[in-house]
Amino acid sequence: MSSNFTSIVRRISLALSSLRTGIVLVILLGIAASAGTLIMQRPLTDPEMIRQSYSPATLRWFDAFGLTDVFHSRWFVALLGLAGLNMVLASLDRFPQAWRYIARPYRQSDPAFLGTLKLQKQIPIESEEQGIDAAERAFRSIGLKPQQVGSGRHRSLFAERHPCARLAAYVVHASLLLVFAGGITDAVWGYRGYIALSPNQQSNMIEAQGAPKALPFTLRCEGAGQENYADGSPRRWWSKLAVIEGGRVVARKEIAVNEPLVYRGVRFFQSGYGSTGEPGALRLEATLKSGFGAQEIVLHPNETVQLDADATVQLERFVPDFIIEGNQIESRSDQPNNPGIQLLVDSKNSGKTVVWLFPRFPNFAHADQSPYSFKFRDLQMGYFTGLQVAYEPGQWAVWTGFGFAALGLGMAFYFVHLRVWAVPTNDDRGQMLLWVGASASKNREEVEGRFSQLTEKIERNLAGDLDTRDGELAASMVTT
């Protein structure tokens, strides 16, 4: 039983660590990410727009499979986890061998090793010391730091450059693991939402993933606006926001598109601006029907204004684009194209009376029991600022992963692991030679050119040594 269980675990481990499994998982992640890009995602897309774009049956199917919130769905988190596990197991299987190759380089060569390298050359020398000295100077001239291996008459040289290039693939693997870890963290503990605030309105509730969610602090809108181009099209939206915590303002910032407010890891992005369809302030002139006591008043929603000691008025209803359909009063839009204003006047003498005003038709009048008549002077519509809210605690891991990815790709594309050996040896006829060989992780044509330069420098160094000795011999003969 134990052996069967061990066998099953091993087969599962081999399957999860295989390259084929990794490729399949990466393809599935690509398909999932494409779905999350092409299908409208909640809560970033207006719910009404989603309902208009998809049929009810299609939308139910999308919601059931998490396709309207792909990056927070359980199956997407599972894909990220499996892909990460595949990379970990594959790296654990292959990394020890790569690390041994770097940590324990083959410095001491032997005759069997000499014939295995594709880049090699044999250069005649007079003595081991002459060959080692010429090779060492040539190595240093091209930026290599040679190490002498062995001693006495069995010395050789070894040098290498950029051994870290062998680890480029593992650096990229680490970067992907960080990105996956950040994605899983955001999916499990993070959220995205939306909040709309009017000036001087505050709230700690947002709409996140189709449900209300409480923030650990309160956000207040202290002002918002829209700047337009000369043709009237929007150029810039802005909002002045304040964060309230513990009963006091702890942060303030004016935000715009791509200039978010960030507090305790929660980011607020400017995403919209528009009319609420309700009046922000309504200015009227109230006059007693007896012809005396004209006064200007300003009405706000849910506010009662005192006209005199016996009468008050309040805004009962506002219809921005008035129309009558059947017996019902409706509004064709949220824009004040044909506003209808319903006032409620409360007088001790005449009781409560409804008064209708139509700014587009100032001469309209109907019989009422109100002691006052009203004239429309000005209207300021209420507006809201729309804010996207994002809490993504895994972003530090994602951005760190991108940094590691850049590092790994730079190591892979711009660094070559080069190893060079120089070994004095003898041929079959007993002639002394300097065997020079090299190996490289990639870019063979470029390395061949550098290897030719190295061997030419060694030959020039040897020729220079011979010329120096010939000159010293000639000088001694002249002196004698």
TIDOSE-370267 format. One record per residue (C-alpha): x negated, y negated, z; residue in one letter; chain. Coordinates in Angstrom, 1 decimal, decimal comma, padded with zeros to 4 digits. Layout:
// residues N
{{X; Y; Z}; a; A}
...
// end
This chain:
// residues 480
{{000,0; 000,0; 000,0}; m; A}
{{-002,8; -002,4; 000,9}; s; A}
{{-004,7; -001,6; -002,3}; s; A}
{{-001,6; -002,2; -004,4}; n; A}
{{-001,0; -005,6; -002,6}; f; A}
{{-004,6; -006,6; -003,2}; t; A}
{{-004,4; -005,6; -006,9}; s; A}
{{-001,2; -007,7; -007,3}; i; A}
{{-002,8; -010,7; -005,6}; v; A}
{{-005,9; -010,4; -007,8}; r; A}
{{-003,8; -010,2; -011,0}; r; A}
{{-001,9; -013,3; -010,0}; i; A}
{{-005,1; -015,1; -009,1}; s; A}
{{-006,6; -014,2; -012,5}; l; A}
{{-003,5; -015,4; -014,3}; a; A}
{{-003,4; -018,7; -012,4}; l; A}
{{-007,1; -019,4; -013,0}; s; A}
{{-007,1; -018,5; -016,7}; s; A}
{{-007,7; -021,1; -019,4}; l; A}
{{-004,5; -020,0; -021,2}; r; A}
{{-002,4; -020,7; -018,2}; t; A}
{{-004,0; -024,2; -017,9}; g; A}
{{-003,3; -025,0; -021,5}; i; A}
{{000,4; -023,9; -021,2}; v; A}
{{000,8; -026,0; -018,0}; l; A}
{{-000,7; -029,1; -019,6}; v; A}
{{001,6; -028,7; -022,6}; i; A}
{{004,6; -028,4; -020,3}; l; A}
{{003,5; -031,5; -018,4}; l; A}
{{003,2; -033,4; -021,7}; g; A}
{{006,7; -032,4; -022,7}; i; A}
{{008,0; -033,4; -019,3}; a; A}
{{006,3; -036,8; -019,4}; a; A}
{{007,7; -037,3; -022,9}; s; A}
{{011,2; -036,6; -021,6}; a; A}
{{010,7; -039,1; -018,8}; g; A}
{{009,7; -041,7; -021,4}; t; A}
{{012,4; -041,0; -024,0}; l; A}
{{015,3; -040,4; -021,7}; i; A}
{{016,6; -043,4; -019,6}; m; A}
{{015,5; -043,1; -016,1}; q; A}
{{017,3; -044,0; -012,9}; r; A}
{{017,1; -046,4; -011,1}; p; A}
{{015,1; -048,5; -013,5}; l; A}
{{017,9; -048,5; -016,1}; t; A}
{{021,2; -050,2; -015,5}; d; A}
{{023,8; -047,5; -014,7}; p; A}
{{026,3; -049,0; -017,1}; e; A}
{{023,7; -048,8; -019,9}; m; A}
{{023,1; -045,2; -019,2}; i; A}
{{026,8; -044,4; -019,3}; r; A}
{{027,1; -046,2; -022,6}; q; A}
{{024,1; -044,4; -024,1}; s; A}
{{025,1; -040,8; -023,3}; y; A}
{{028,3; -038,9; -023,3}; s; A}
{{029,7; -037,7; -019,9}; p; A}
{{028,8; -034,1; -020,7}; a; A}
{{025,3; -035,0; -021,7}; t; A}
{{024,8; -037,2; -018,7}; l; A}
{{026,0; -034,5; -016,4}; r; A}
{{023,5; -032,0; -018,0}; w; A}
{{020,7; -034,6; -017,7}; f; A}
{{021,4; -035,2; -014,1}; d; A}
{{021,8; -031,5; -013,2}; a; A}
{{018,3; -030,8; -014,6}; f; A}
{{016,7; -034,0; -013,1}; g; A}
{{016,0; -035,4; -016,6}; l; A}
{{017,2; -038,9; -015,5}; t; A}
{{014,6; -039,0; -012,8}; d; A}
{{011,9; -036,7; -014,2}; v; A}
{{009,0; -037,9; -012,1}; f; A}
{{010,8; -037,3; -008,8}; h; A}
{{012,3; -034,0; -009,7}; s; A}
{{011,3; -030,8; -007,9}; r; A}
{{010,4; -028,9; -011,1}; w; A}
{{008,0; -031,7; -012,1}; f; A}
{{006,4; -031,6; -008,7}; v; A}
{{006,1; -027,8; -009,1}; a; A}
{{004,4; -028,2; -012,5}; l; A}
{{001,9; -030,7; -011,0}; l; A}
{{001,2; -028,3; -008,2}; g; A}
{{000,7; -025,3; -010,5}; l; A}
{{-001,6; -027,3; -012,8}; a; A}
{{-003,6; -028,5; -009,8}; g; A}
{{-003,9; -024,9; -008,5}; l; A}
{{-005,0; -023,6; -011,9}; n; A}
{{-007,8; -026,2; -011,9}; m; A}
{{-008,9; -025,4; -008,4}; v; A}
{{-009,0; -021,6; -009,0}; l; A}
{{-010,8; -022,1; -012,4}; a; A}
{{-013,4; -024,4; -010,8}; s; A}
{{-014,0; -022,0; -007,9}; l; A}
{{-014,6; -019,2; -010,4}; d; A}
{{-017,0; -021,1; -012,6}; r; A}
{{-018,6; -023,8; -010,5}; f; A}
{{-021,0; -021,7; -008,5}; p; A}
{{-022,8; -020,5; -011,6}; q; A}
{{-023,0; -024,1; -013,0}; a; A}
{{-024,3; -025,3; -009,6}; w; A}
{{-027,0; -022,6; -009,5}; r; A}
{{-028,1; -023,6; -013,0}; y; A}
{{-028,7; -027,2; -011,8}; i; A}
{{-029,9; -026,5; -008,3}; a; A}
{{-032,3; -023,7; -009,3}; r; A}
{{-033,9; -024,7; -012,6}; p; A}
{{-036,1; -022,2; -014,4}; y; A}
{{-039,4; -024,0; -014,0}; r; A}
{{-041,9; -021,1; -014,3}; q; A}
{{-041,7; -019,7; -017,8}; s; A}
{{-043,0; -016,3; -019,0}; d; A}
{{-043,7; -014,8; -022,5}; p; A}
{{-040,2; -013,4; -022,8}; a; A}
{{-038,7; -016,8; -022,1}; f; A}
{{-040,9; -018,6; -024,6}; l; A}
{{-039,4; -016,9; -027,6}; g; A}
{{-035,7; -017,6; -026,6}; t; A}
{{-035,7; -021,3; -027,1}; l; A}
{{-034,7; -022,7; -030,5}; k; A}
{{-036,8; -025,9; -030,0}; l; A}
{{-040,4; -024,9; -029,6}; q; A}
{{-043,8; -025,6; -031,0}; k; A}
{{-047,4; -024,3; -030,5}; q; A}
{{-050,2; -026,8; -030,5}; i; A}
{{-053,9; -025,7; -030,5}; p; A}
{{-055,9; -026,9; -027,5}; i; A}
{{-059,5; -026,5; -026,2}; e; A}
{{-058,6; -025,9; -022,6}; s; A}
{{-055,7; -025,6; -020,2}; e; A}
{{-056,7; -028,8; -018,4}; e; A}
{{-056,8; -030,8; -021,7}; q; A}
{{-053,4; -029,5; -022,8}; g; A}
{{-051,7; -030,1; -019,5}; i; A}
{{-053,2; -033,6; -019,3}; d; A}
{{-052,1; -034,5; -022,9}; a; A}
{{-048,6; -033,1; -022,3}; a; A}
{{-048,1; -034,9; -019,0}; e; A}
{{-049,0; -038,3; -020,6}; r; A}
{{-046,6; -037,6; -023,4}; a; A}
{{-043,8; -036,6; -021,1}; f; A}
{{-044,2; -039,9; -019,1}; r; A}
{{-044,3; -042,0; -022,3}; s; A}
{{-040,8; -041,0; -023,1}; i; A}
{{-039,4; -041,4; -019,6}; g; A}
{{-039,7; -037,9; -018,3}; l; A}
{{-041,0; -037,1; -014,8}; k; A}
{{-043,1; -033,9; -015,2}; p; A}
{{-043,6; -031,5; -012,4}; q; A}
{{-046,7; -029,3; -012,3}; q; A}
{{-045,8; -025,6; -011,7}; v; A}
{{-048,4; -023,2; -010,5}; g; A}
{{-052,1; -023,9; -009,8}; s; A}
{{-055,5; -023,2; -011,1}; g; A}
{{-055,6; -021,6; -014,5}; r; A}
{{-051,9; -020,8; -014,5}; h; A}
{{-050,5; -024,3; -014,5}; r; A}
{{-047,6; -025,5; -016,6}; s; A}
{{-045,3; -028,5; -016,8}; l; A}
{{-041,6; -028,8; -016,4}; f; A}
{{-039,3; -031,9; -016,7}; a; A}
{{-035,6; -032,5; -017,1}; e; A}
{{-033,2; -035,4; -017,6}; r; A}
{{-029,6; -035,9; -016,6}; h; A}
{{-028,8; -032,5; -015,0}; p; A}
{{-025,5; -034,1; -013,8}; c; A}
{{-024,2; -033,9; -017,4}; a; A}
{{-023,5; -030,2; -016,7}; r; A}
{{-021,0; -031,3; -014,0}; l; A}
{{-018,9; -033,6; -016,3}; a; A}
{{-016,1; -031,1; -016,8}; a; A}
{{-015,8; -030,7; -013,0}; y; A}
{{-015,7; -034,4; -012,5}; v; A}
{{-012,8; -034,6; -015,0}; v; A}
{{-011,1; -031,7; -013,2}; h; A}
{{-011,5; -033,6; -009,9}; a; A}
{{-010,0; -036,7; -011,6}; s; A}
{{-007,0; -034,8; -012,8}; l; A}
{{-006,5; -033,2; -009,3}; l; A}
{{-006,5; -036,7; -007,8}; l; A}
{{-003,9; -037,9; -010,4}; v; A}
{{-001,7; -034,8; -009,7}; f; A}
{{-002,0; -035,3; -005,9}; a; A}
{{-001,0; -038,9; -006,3}; g; A}
{{001,9; -037,9; -008,5}; g; A}
{{003,1; -035,3; -006,0}; i; A}
{{002,8; -037,8; -003,1}; t; A}
{{004,8; -040,4; -005,0}; d; A}
{{007,5; -037,9; -006,0}; a; A}
{{007,9; -036,6; -002,4}; v; A}
{{007,4; -039,6; -000,3}; w; A}
{{007,7; -042,5; -002,7}; g; A}
{{010,7; -044,1; -004,3}; y; A}
{{011,8; -046,7; -006,9}; r; A}
{{014,9; -048,9; -006,5}; g; A}
{{016,6; -052,1; -007,3}; y; A}
{{018,0; -055,0; -005,3}; i; A}
{{019,8; -058,2; -006,5}; a; A}
{{019,8; -061,2; -004,2}; l; A}
{{021,4; -064,7; -004,5}; s; A}
{{019,6; -067,8; -003,1}; p; A}
{{019,6; -067,7; 000,7}; n; A}
{{020,8; -064,1; 000,7}; q; A}
{{018,9; -061,5; 002,6}; q; A}
{{019,1; -057,7; 002,8}; s; A}
{{017,1; -054,7; 003,8}; n; A}
{{019,1; -052,3; 001,6}; m; A}
{{018,2; -051,2; -001,9}; i; A}
{{019,6; -048,8; -004,5}; e; A}
{{017,1; -046,0; -004,9}; a; A}
{{017,6; -042,8; -006,8}; q; A}
{{021,4; -043,3; -006,9}; g; A}
{{021,8; -043,9; -003,2}; a; A}
{{021,3; -046,8; -000,7}; p; A}
{{018,1; -046,8; 001,2}; k; A}
{{017,0; -049,0; 004,1}; a; A}
{{013,7; -050,9; 004,0}; l; A}
{{011,6; -051,2; 007,2}; p; A}
{{012,0; -055,0; 006,9}; f; A}
{{014,3; -057,6; 005,5}; t; A}
{{013,9; -059,5; 002,2}; l; A}
{{015,3; -063,0; 001,7}; r; A}
{{015,6; -064,9; -001,6}; c; A}
{{014,7; -068,6; -001,0}; e; A}
{{015,2; -069,6; -004,6}; g; A}
{{015,1; -068,4; -008,1}; a; A}
{{015,2; -069,8; -011,6}; g; A}
{{014,8; -069,4; -015,3}; q; A}
{{012,5; -071,5; -017,6}; e; A}
{{013,4; -071,6; -021,2}; n; A}
{{011,7; -072,3; -024,5}; y; A}
{{012,8; -075,2; -026,7}; a; A}
{{015,3; -073,0; -028,5}; d; A}
{{016,9; -072,0; -025,2}; g; A}
{{015,6; -068,5; -025,0}; s; A}
{{014,2; -067,4; -021,7}; p; A}
{{010,5; -068,0; -021,2}; r; A}
{{010,0; -067,1; -017,5}; r; A}
{{011,9; -065,9; -014,5}; w; A}
{{010,7; -066,6; -011,0}; w; A}
{{011,8; -065,9; -007,4}; s; A}
{{010,7; -067,3; -004,1}; k; A}
{{010,8; -064,4; -001,6}; l; A}
{{010,3; -064,2; 002,1}; a; A}
{{009,7; -061,1; 004,2}; v; A}
{{011,4; -061,0; 007,6}; i; A}
{{010,2; -058,6; 010,3}; e; A}
{{010,8; -058,8; 014,0}; g; A}
{{013,0; -061,9; 013,5}; g; A}
{{010,3; -064,0; 011,9}; r; A}
{{008,9; -064,6; 008,4}; v; A}
{{005,7; -062,6; 007,9}; v; A}
{{005,1; -063,2; 004,2}; a; A}
{{006,1; -065,5; 001,4}; r; A}
{{005,4; -065,5; -002,3}; k; A}
{{006,8; -066,8; -005,6}; e; A}
{{006,8; -063,9; -008,0}; i; A}
{{007,3; -063,6; -011,7}; a; A}
{{007,1; -060,8; -014,2}; v; A}
{{003,8; -058,8; -013,6}; n; A}
{{003,2; -060,9; -010,4}; e; A}
{{004,8; -058,8; -007,7}; p; A}
{{005,1; -059,3; -003,9}; l; A}
{{003,4; -056,5; -002,0}; v; A}
{{004,1; -055,8; 001,6}; y; A}
{{003,4; -052,7; 003,6}; r; A}
{{002,9; -050,8; 000,3}; g; A}
{{006,3; -051,8; -001,1}; v; A}
{{006,1; -053,8; -004,3}; r; A}
{{008,9; -056,2; -005,5}; f; A}
{{008,8; -056,9; -009,3}; f; A}
{{010,8; -059,6; -011,0}; q; A}
{{013,1; -057,8; -013,5}; s; A}
{{016,1; -059,9; -014,2}; g; A}
{{018,0; -063,1; -013,6}; y; A}
{{021,6; -063,9; -014,3}; g; A}
{{025,0; -065,2; -013,3}; s; A}
{{027,0; -063,6; -010,6}; t; A}
{{030,2; -064,6; -012,3}; g; A}
{{031,1; -066,5; -009,1}; e; A}
{{030,8; -070,2; -008,4}; p; A}
{{027,9; -071,3; -006,3}; g; A}
{{029,3; -074,8; -005,6}; a; A}
{{032,6; -076,4; -006,9}; l; A}
{{032,9; -080,2; -006,7}; r; A}
{{036,4; -081,7; -006,7}; l; A}
{{038,2; -084,9; -006,1}; e; A}
{{041,1; -084,6; -003,6}; a; A}
{{043,7; -087,3; -003,5}; t; A}
{{046,9; -087,6; -001,4}; l; A}
{{049,9; -087,4; -003,7}; k; A}
{{051,1; -090,6; -002,0}; s; A}
{{048,2; -092,3; -003,8}; g; A}
{{045,9; -092,8; -000,9}; f; A}
{{042,9; -091,1; 000,6}; g; A}
{{040,8; -090,1; -002,4}; a; A}
{{037,8; -088,1; -001,4}; q; A}
{{035,1; -085,9; -003,0}; e; A}
{{034,7; -082,4; -001,6}; i; A}
{{032,3; -079,5; -002,3}; v; A}
{{033,7; -075,9; -002,0}; l; A}
{{031,6; -072,8; -001,6}; h; A}
{{032,9; -069,2; -001,6}; p; A}
{{034,2; -068,0; 001,7}; n; A}
{{034,2; -071,6; 003,1}; e; A}
{{037,0; -073,8; 004,4}; t; A}
{{036,8; -077,6; 004,0}; v; A}
{{038,8; -080,0; 006,2}; q; A}
{{040,8; -082,5; 004,1}; l; A}
{{042,3; -084,3; 007,1}; d; A}
{{043,4; -083,5; 010,6}; a; A}
{{046,4; -081,5; 009,3}; d; A}
{{045,2; -079,9; 006,0}; a; A}
{{042,4; -077,6; 004,8}; t; A}
{{041,4; -076,2; 001,5}; v; A}
{{039,4; -073,1; 000,4}; q; A}
{{038,5; -071,4; -002,8}; l; A}
{{040,9; -068,5; -003,1}; e; A}
{{039,9; -067,1; -006,5}; r; A}
{{037,7; -068,0; -009,4}; f; A}
{{038,2; -066,5; -012,9}; v; A}
{{035,2; -067,5; -015,1}; p; A}
{{036,8; -066,7; -018,5}; d; A}
{{040,5; -066,9; -017,9}; f; A}
{{042,9; -064,9; -019,9}; i; A}
{{046,3; -063,4; -019,3}; i; A}
{{046,9; -059,8; -020,4}; e; A}
{{050,5; -058,7; -019,9}; g; A}
{{051,3; -059,9; -016,4}; n; A}
{{047,6; -059,7; -015,2}; q; A}
{{045,0; -062,4; -014,9}; i; A}
{{041,7; -061,2; -016,3}; e; A}
{{038,3; -062,5; -017,3}; s; A}
{{036,8; -061,9; -020,7}; r; A}
{{033,2; -062,4; -019,4}; s; A}
{{031,1; -063,6; -016,5}; d; A}
{{030,3; -066,9; -018,3}; q; A}
{{032,4; -070,0; -017,4}; p; A}
{{033,8; -070,4; -020,9}; n; A}
{{037,4; -071,0; -019,7}; n; A}
{{037,3; -071,1; -015,9}; p; A}
{{040,4; -070,8; -013,8}; g; A}
{{040,2; -072,1; -010,2}; i; A}
{{042,7; -071,0; -007,6}; q; A}
{{042,8; -073,1; -004,4}; l; A}
{{044,6; -072,3; -001,1}; l; A}
{{045,8; -075,5; 000,7}; v; A}
{{046,9; -075,0; 004,3}; d; A}
{{049,0; -077,9; 005,7}; s; A}
{{050,8; -078,1; 009,0}; k; A}
{{053,7; -079,8; 007,2}; n; A}
{{054,1; -077,7; 004,0}; s; A}
{{052,3; -074,5; 005,0}; g; A}
{{050,1; -072,5; 002,7}; k; A}
{{050,2; -073,5; -001,0}; t; A}
{{048,4; -072,1; -004,1}; v; A}
{{047,0; -074,7; -006,5}; v; A}
{{045,6; -073,8; -010,0}; w; A}
{{043,0; -075,9; -011,8}; l; A}
{{041,8; -075,4; -015,4}; f; A}
{{038,8; -077,6; -016,2}; p; A}
{{039,2; -077,1; -019,9}; r; A}
{{042,8; -078,4; -019,6}; f; A}
{{042,6; -081,3; -017,1}; p; A}
{{046,2; -082,4; -017,8}; n; A}
{{047,7; -079,0; -016,8}; f; A}
{{049,9; -079,3; -013,8}; a; A}
{{052,5; -077,2; -012,0}; h; A}
{{054,8; -077,9; -009,1}; a; A}
{{053,4; -077,1; -005,7}; d; A}
{{054,0; -078,1; -002,1}; q; A}
{{050,5; -079,3; -001,4}; s; A}
{{050,2; -082,8; -000,1}; p; A}
{{047,0; -083,2; -002,3}; y; A}
{{046,3; -083,3; -005,9}; s; A}
{{042,8; -082,2; -007,2}; f; A}
{{040,6; -083,1; -010,1}; k; A}
{{037,7; -081,0; -011,3}; f; A}
{{034,3; -082,8; -011,2}; r; A}
{{031,5; -080,2; -011,5}; d; A}
{{030,7; -076,5; -011,3}; l; A}
{{027,5; -074,8; -010,4}; q; A}
{{027,7; -071,1; -011,1}; m; A}
{{026,1; -068,7; -008,6}; g; A}
{{023,2; -066,7; -009,9}; y; A}
{{021,1; -063,7; -008,8}; f; A}
{{017,6; -062,5; -009,1}; t; A}
{{017,1; -058,8; -010,0}; g; A}
{{014,1; -057,1; -008,3}; l; A}
{{012,6; -053,7; -009,0}; q; A}
{{011,3; -052,1; -005,8}; v; A}
{{008,6; -049,5; -005,8}; a; A}
{{006,9; -047,6; -003,0}; y; A}
{{004,2; -045,4; -004,4}; e; A}
{{001,8; -044,2; -001,6}; p; A}
{{-000,1; -042,0; -004,0}; g; A}
{{-001,2; -044,8; -006,3}; q; A}
{{-004,6; -045,0; -004,6}; w; A}
{{-005,2; -041,4; -005,6}; a; A}
{{-004,0; -042,0; -009,1}; v; A}
{{-006,3; -045,0; -009,7}; w; A}
{{-009,2; -043,2; -008,1}; t; A}
{{-008,5; -040,3; -010,4}; g; A}
{{-008,7; -042,6; -013,4}; f; A}
{{-012,0; -043,9; -012,2}; g; A}
{{-013,4; -040,4; -011,9}; f; A}
{{-012,0; -039,6; -015,3}; a; A}
{{-013,9; -042,5; -016,8}; a; A}
{{-017,0; -041,4; -015,0}; l; A}
{{-016,6; -037,8; -016,2}; g; A}
{{-016,0; -038,7; -019,8}; l; A}
{{-019,0; -041,1; -019,7}; g; A}
{{-021,1; -038,2; -018,4}; m; A}
{{-019,8; -035,9; -021,1}; a; A}
{{-020,2; -038,2; -024,0}; f; A}
{{-023,3; -040,3; -023,2}; y; A}
{{-025,6; -038,0; -021,2}; f; A}
{{-027,4; -034,9; -022,4}; v; A}
{{-029,0; -032,4; -020,0}; h; A}
{{-032,5; -032,0; -021,4}; l; A}
{{-035,2; -029,6; -020,1}; r; A}
{{-038,8; -029,4; -021,4}; v; A}
{{-041,6; -027,0; -020,7}; w; A}
{{-045,3; -027,2; -021,6}; a; A}
{{-047,3; -024,0; -021,0}; v; A}
{{-050,9; -023,2; -021,9}; p; A}
{{-051,1; -019,7; -023,5}; t; A}
{{-053,2; -017,6; -025,9}; n; A}
{{-052,2; -016,1; -029,3}; d; A}
{{-053,0; -012,6; -030,5}; d; A}
{{-056,4; -013,7; -031,6}; r; A}
{{-057,3; -015,2; -028,3}; g; A}
{{-057,0; -018,8; -029,4}; q; A}
{{-055,7; -021,2; -026,7}; m; A}
{{-052,4; -022,9; -027,5}; l; A}
{{-050,1; -025,3; -025,7}; l; A}
{{-046,6; -024,0; -026,1}; w; A}
{{-043,9; -026,7; -025,8}; v; A}
{{-040,2; -025,9; -025,7}; g; A}
{{-037,0; -027,6; -024,9}; a; A}
{{-033,3; -026,9; -024,4}; s; A}
{{-030,3; -029,3; -024,3}; a; A}
{{-026,7; -029,1; -023,4}; s; A}
{{-025,5; -030,8; -026,7}; k; A}
{{-026,4; -033,2; -029,5}; n; A}
{{-028,9; -030,8; -031,0}; r; A}
{{-029,9; -033,0; -034,0}; e; A}
{{-030,7; -036,0; -031,7}; e; A}
{{-032,7; -033,8; -029,3}; v; A}
{{-034,6; -032,2; -032,2}; e; A}
{{-035,7; -035,7; -033,2}; g; A}
{{-036,8; -036,5; -029,6}; r; A}
{{-038,6; -033,2; -029,4}; f; A}
{{-040,6; -033,9; -032,6}; s; A}
{{-041,6; -037,3; -031,1}; q; A}
{{-042,7; -035,6; -028,0}; l; A}
{{-044,9; -033,0; -029,8}; t; A}
{{-046,4; -035,7; -032,0}; e; A}
{{-047,3; -037,8; -028,9}; k; A}
{{-049,0; -034,7; -027,4}; i; A}
{{-051,0; -034,1; -030,7}; e; A}
{{-052,0; -037,8; -030,8}; r; A}
{{-053,1; -037,6; -027,1}; n; A}
{{-055,2; -034,5; -027,9}; l; A}
{{-056,7; -036,2; -031,0}; a; A}
{{-057,5; -039,2; -028,9}; g; A}
{{-059,3; -037,1; -026,3}; d; A}
{{-061,4; -035,4; -029,1}; l; A}
{{-062,3; -038,8; -030,5}; d; A}
{{-063,3; -040,1; -027,1}; t; A}
{{-065,5; -037,1; -026,5}; r; A}
{{-067,1; -037,4; -029,9}; d; A}
{{-067,8; -041,1; -029,2}; g; A}
{{-069,4; -040,3; -025,9}; e; A}
{{-071,6; -037,6; -027,5}; l; A}
{{-072,8; -040,0; -030,2}; a; A}
{{-073,6; -042,7; -027,6}; a; A}
{{-075,7; -040,3; -025,6}; s; A}
{{-077,6; -039,2; -028,7}; m; A}
{{-078,4; -042,9; -029,6}; v; A}
{{-079,5; -043,6; -026,0}; t; A}
{{-081,8; -040,5; -026,0}; t; A}
// end
